[in-house]
Amino acid sequence: MKAEEKRIAVIGIGGVGGYVAGMLAKAYPHVTMVARGARAESIRENGLVLHSDYKGEIIARPERVVTVRDMGQQDYIFICVKNYSLAEVCESIRDMVTDDTVIIPVMNGVDPGENIRALIGKGTVVDSLIYTVAFANEDFSISQQDTFTWLCIGIKNADEKQREKVAEVAKILKGADIDYKDEGDIEVEIWRKYILNCAFNVMTAFYDNTIGELRSDQVKAQQYESLVWEAASVGRAKGVALTDEHINEVIHKFRHVHADNATSSLQRDYRICKKQTELETFSGYIVKEAKRLGVEIPLSEKMYQGLKEIAEKF
């Protein structure tokens, strides 16, 4: 079957999901966007409007806009939801997944693929991560900022069938003009981004500071580096092949690359006192794994407890 004949669904039309869905629907005729409420009505009436610094102004019109329970069987399912919604999504789509279905989680954290495999138990999960600056606007349009957006895709220790599925996803992405890299050790790539977020999201939320404010304060800047090294020590204890070069690259980005006014999704959620956040993804997971593995990460524990206490007041 040609790529143009494949059925592709995107679940979660926020910043990341909106970018992915918009690019896919622009290129392919059989794209389903899973959304509900006012967002779904807006997409049905106006299409998905994508304001992209990288790809330009795009209005993409999907074949269908439905709730997750009405999605039906698909050849490829991109899951772009927050981690706290993943179990509910998997429960909703389990009966729609066949052995031939390919699921691509484009999410934060290190374990969404592992969780999907456990919760659904069918199909092929192609692990991925995305580097982008993208967010949903009040009018349900999507903004993508800066001159890059790209995915890493892969499956650790893939067999021949799994490698074929990764190649299929690569073909779908290429046809949609979505930049990607097919990584041999996807686990390392996922952890490289994760150790960044264990500092970036946690510290910006803990202090409600921009990156520029953090790095201009000598004490906070040193704490940021400590969080990166603590998260990496947990990854290494789990057997992830993180090198000093990987870790120092994350710190270099903090010191010299990230924009002064950069904020994080966790920080923005805390500013509006959002009840559901990805604190457990960016902080709780690393603290629990450290305890399980006997790794000391005192600063990560301190900030996790502090953020939990702030959240309890919401």
C-alpha positions as CSV (number, residue, x, y, z in Angstrom):
1,M,0.0,0.0,0.0
2,K,1.3,3.4,-0.9
3,A,1.9,6.0,1.8
4,E,-0.9,8.2,0.3
5,E,-3.3,5.3,1.0
6,K,-2.4,4.8,4.6
7,R,-4.7,5.9,7.5
8,I,-2.9,8.2,9.9
9,A,-4.2,9.5,13.2
10,V,-2.8,12.1,15.6
11,I,-4.1,12.0,19.2
12,G,-3.5,15.3,21.0
13,I,-3.6,18.5,19.0
14,G,-1.6,20.7,21.2
15,G,1.7,22.4,20.3
16,V,3.6,19.2,19.3
17,G,0.6,17.3,18.1
18,G,-0.7,20.3,16.2
19,Y,2.6,20.7,14.3
20,V,2.8,17.0,13.5
21,A,-0.9,16.8,12.5
22,G,-0.7,19.9,10.4
23,M,2.2,18.7,8.4
24,L,0.8,15.2,7.9
25,A,-2.7,16.5,6.9
26,K,-1.1,18.9,4.4
27,A,0.6,15.9,2.7
28,Y,-1.8,13.0,3.0
29,P,-5.5,12.6,2.3
30,H,-6.4,10.1,5.1
31,V,-5.4,11.9,8.3
32,T,-7.6,11.8,11.4
33,M,-7.2,14.4,14.1
34,V,-8.4,13.3,17.5
35,A,-9.8,16.3,19.4
36,R,-12.9,17.3,21.2
37,G,-15.0,20.3,22.2
38,A,-14.2,23.7,20.9
39,R,-10.9,22.7,19.5
40,A,-12.5,20.0,17.4
41,E,-15.2,22.4,16.1
42,S,-12.5,25.0,15.2
43,I,-10.5,22.4,13.2
44,R,-13.7,21.2,11.4
45,E,-14.7,24.8,10.5
46,N,-11.3,26.4,9.8
47,G,-8.9,23.6,9.4
48,L,-5.8,23.3,11.5
49,V,-4.0,26.6,11.3
50,L,-0.2,26.4,11.8
51,H,1.9,29.5,12.1
52,S,5.4,28.1,11.6
53,D,8.7,30.1,11.6
54,Y,10.2,27.1,9.9
55,K,7.6,25.9,7.4
56,G,5.5,29.0,6.9
57,E,1.7,29.6,7.2
58,I,-0.2,26.4,6.7
59,I,-3.9,25.6,6.8
60,A,-4.4,21.8,6.9
61,R,-7.8,20.1,6.6
62,P,-7.9,16.5,7.9
63,E,-10.2,13.9,6.5
64,R,-11.8,13.4,10.0
65,V,-11.9,15.2,13.3
66,V,-13.2,12.8,16.0
67,T,-13.0,11.9,19.7
68,V,-10.6,9.1,20.6
69,R,-13.3,6.5,21.0
70,D,-14.5,7.2,17.4
71,M,-11.1,7.0,15.8
72,G,-11.3,3.5,14.5
73,Q,-8.5,1.4,13.1
74,Q,-5.5,3.2,11.7
75,D,-2.2,2.2,10.1
76,Y,-0.2,4.8,12.1
77,I,-1.1,6.5,15.3
78,F,0.9,9.4,16.6
79,I,0.2,9.9,20.3
80,C,1.1,13.5,21.4
81,V,-0.6,13.8,24.8
82,K,0.7,14.7,28.2
83,N,2.0,11.7,30.2
84,Y,-0.8,11.8,32.7
85,S,-3.3,11.1,29.9
86,L,-1.5,8.2,28.3
87,A,-3.2,5.4,30.3
88,E,-6.6,6.7,29.4
89,V,-5.7,7.0,25.7
90,C,-4.3,3.5,25.6
91,E,-7.5,2.1,27.2
92,S,-9.6,3.9,24.6
93,I,-7.7,2.6,21.6
94,R,-6.6,-0.9,22.7
95,D,-9.3,-2.6,20.7
96,M,-8.5,-0.5,17.6
97,V,-4.9,-1.6,17.5
98,T,-4.0,-4.7,15.3
99,D,-0.7,-6.5,15.0
100,D,0.1,-4.3,11.9
101,T,-0.6,-1.0,13.6
102,V,2.4,1.3,14.2
103,I,2.2,3.6,17.2
104,I,4.6,6.6,17.5
105,P,4.5,8.4,20.9
106,V,5.8,11.9,20.5
107,M,5.9,12.8,24.2
108,N,8.0,13.9,27.1
109,G,9.8,11.5,29.4
110,V,11.8,8.3,28.8
111,D,9.1,5.6,29.2
112,P,6.0,6.4,27.1
113,G,6.9,3.7,24.6
114,E,7.5,1.2,27.3
115,N,4.2,2.1,28.9
116,I,2.3,1.8,25.6
117,R,3.8,-1.6,25.0
118,A,2.7,-2.8,28.4
119,L,-0.8,-1.2,28.2
120,I,-1.7,-2.3,24.7
121,G,0.4,-5.3,23.9
122,K,-0.2,-5.2,20.2
123,G,1.2,-3.5,17.2
124,T,4.7,-2.0,16.9
125,V,5.7,1.0,19.0
126,V,8.4,3.2,17.3
127,D,10.0,5.3,20.0
128,S,10.6,9.0,19.2
129,L,11.4,12.4,20.6
130,I,11.0,15.8,19.2
131,Y,13.0,19.0,19.3
132,T,10.7,22.0,18.8
133,V,9.3,25.1,20.3
134,A,5.5,24.8,19.6
135,F,2.4,25.7,21.5
136,A,-1.4,26.1,21.0
137,N,-3.0,29.5,21.0
138,E,-6.3,30.6,22.4
139,D,-7.9,30.5,18.9
140,F,-6.7,26.8,18.6
141,S,-4.1,27.7,16.0
142,I,-0.6,26.3,16.5
143,S,2.6,28.4,16.7
144,Q,6.0,26.9,16.0
145,Q,8.9,29.2,16.7
146,D,12.5,29.1,15.6
147,T,14.1,27.6,12.4
148,F,14.0,24.0,13.4
149,T,11.7,21.1,14.3
150,W,12.8,17.5,14.0
151,L,12.2,14.1,15.4
152,C,14.4,11.2,16.3
153,I,12.8,7.8,15.7
154,G,13.9,4.2,16.4
155,I,13.5,1.0,18.4
156,K,16.2,-0.3,20.7
157,N,17.7,-3.6,19.6
158,A,15.2,-3.7,16.7
159,D,14.6,-7.0,14.9
160,E,14.1,-7.1,11.1
161,K,10.3,-6.5,11.3
162,Q,10.8,-3.6,13.7
163,R,13.4,-2.0,11.4
164,E,10.9,-2.2,8.6
165,K,8.3,-0.4,10.7
166,V,10.9,2.3,11.6
167,A,11.6,2.7,7.9
168,E,7.9,3.0,7.1
169,V,7.6,5.8,9.7
170,A,10.6,7.5,8.2
171,K,8.9,7.4,4.8
172,I,5.7,8.9,6.2
173,L,7.7,11.7,7.9
174,K,9.7,12.5,4.8
175,G,6.6,12.6,2.6
176,A,5.2,15.2,5.1
177,D,8.3,17.3,5.0
178,I,8.9,16.6,8.7
179,D,12.6,16.5,9.5
180,Y,13.8,13.4,11.3
181,K,16.8,11.2,12.2
182,D,16.6,7.4,12.3
183,E,18.8,6.7,15.4
184,G,20.4,3.3,16.1
185,D,20.4,3.9,19.9
186,I,17.2,5.7,20.4
187,E,17.4,5.2,24.2
188,V,20.5,7.4,24.4
189,E,18.8,10.2,22.3
190,I,15.7,10.0,24.5
191,W,17.8,10.3,27.7
192,R,19.9,13.2,26.2
193,K,16.7,15.2,26.0
194,Y,15.4,13.9,29.3
195,I,18.3,15.0,31.4
196,L,18.0,18.4,29.8
197,N,14.3,18.6,30.9
198,C,15.0,17.3,34.4
199,A,16.9,20.6,34.9
200,F,15.1,23.0,32.4
201,N,11.5,22.3,33.4
202,V,12.2,21.7,37.1
203,M,14.3,24.8,37.8
204,T,12.3,27.2,35.7
205,A,9.2,26.0,37.6
206,F,10.8,25.8,41.0
207,Y,12.1,29.4,40.9
208,D,9.6,30.7,38.3
209,N,12.6,32.1,36.4
210,T,13.5,32.3,32.8
211,I,16.6,30.6,31.6
212,G,18.3,33.9,31.4
213,E,17.5,34.6,35.0
214,L,18.8,31.2,36.1
215,R,22.1,31.4,34.3
216,S,22.8,35.0,35.5
217,D,22.6,33.8,39.1
218,Q,25.8,31.9,40.0
219,V,24.1,29.7,42.6
220,K,21.1,28.8,40.4
221,A,23.3,28.1,37.4
222,Q,25.4,25.7,39.5
223,Q,22.2,24.0,40.7
224,Y,21.1,23.6,37.1
225,E,24.3,21.8,36.3
226,S,23.9,19.6,39.3
227,L,20.4,18.5,38.3
228,V,21.7,17.5,34.8
229,W,24.5,15.4,36.3
230,E,22.1,13.8,38.9
231,A,19.6,12.8,36.2
232,A,22.5,11.5,34.0
233,S,23.8,9.4,37.0
234,V,20.4,7.7,37.1
235,G,20.4,7.0,33.4
236,R,23.9,5.5,33.6
237,A,22.8,3.3,36.5
238,K,20.0,2.0,34.3
239,G,22.6,1.1,31.6
240,V,22.0,4.0,29.3
241,A,25.2,4.9,27.4
242,L,25.4,8.5,28.3
243,T,28.8,10.0,27.8
244,D,30.4,13.0,29.5
245,E,30.2,14.7,26.1
246,H,26.4,14.2,26.0
247,I,26.1,15.7,29.5
248,N,28.4,18.7,28.8
249,E,26.4,19.4,25.6
250,V,23.3,19.9,27.7
251,I,25.1,22.2,30.0
252,H,26.6,24.1,27.1
253,K,23.1,24.7,25.7
254,F,22.0,26.1,29.1
255,R,25.1,28.4,29.4
256,H,25.3,29.6,25.8
257,V,22.4,28.5,23.5
258,H,18.9,28.7,25.1
259,A,17.2,32.1,24.7
260,D,17.2,34.4,27.7
261,N,13.4,34.6,27.8
262,A,12.9,30.8,27.5
263,T,10.4,29.2,29.8
264,S,9.1,25.7,30.2
265,S,5.8,23.9,29.9
266,L,5.9,22.9,33.6
267,Q,6.6,26.5,34.6
268,R,3.7,27.8,32.5
269,D,1.4,25.1,34.1
270,Y,2.5,26.2,37.6
271,R,1.9,29.9,36.8
272,I,-1.7,29.2,36.1
273,C,-2.0,26.8,39.0
274,K,-2.9,23.9,36.7
275,K,-4.1,20.8,38.6
276,Q,-2.5,18.3,36.2
277,T,1.1,18.8,35.3
278,E,4.0,16.7,34.1
279,L,5.9,17.1,37.4
280,E,6.0,13.3,37.8
281,T,7.5,13.0,34.3
282,F,10.2,15.6,34.7
283,S,11.0,15.0,38.4
284,G,9.0,12.2,40.1
285,Y,10.3,9.5,37.7
286,I,13.9,10.3,38.2
287,V,13.6,10.5,42.0
288,K,11.8,7.1,42.2
289,E,14.3,5.5,39.9
290,A,17.2,6.8,41.9
291,K,15.7,5.3,45.1
292,R,15.2,2.0,43.3
293,L,18.7,2.0,42.0
294,G,20.4,3.3,45.2
295,V,21.6,6.5,43.5
296,E,22.0,9.7,45.5
297,I,20.3,12.8,43.9
298,P,19.7,15.2,46.8
299,L,19.0,18.3,44.8
300,S,16.5,16.6,42.5
301,E,14.7,15.2,45.6
302,K,14.6,18.7,47.2
303,M,13.2,20.4,44.2
304,Y,10.7,17.6,43.6
305,Q,9.4,17.9,47.1
306,G,9.3,21.6,46.9
307,L,7.3,21.5,43.7
308,K,4.9,19.0,45.1
309,E,4.2,21.3,48.1
310,I,3.5,24.2,45.8
311,A,1.1,22.1,43.7
312,E,-0.8,21.0,46.8
313,K,-1.8,24.7,47.3
314,F,-3.4,24.9,43.9
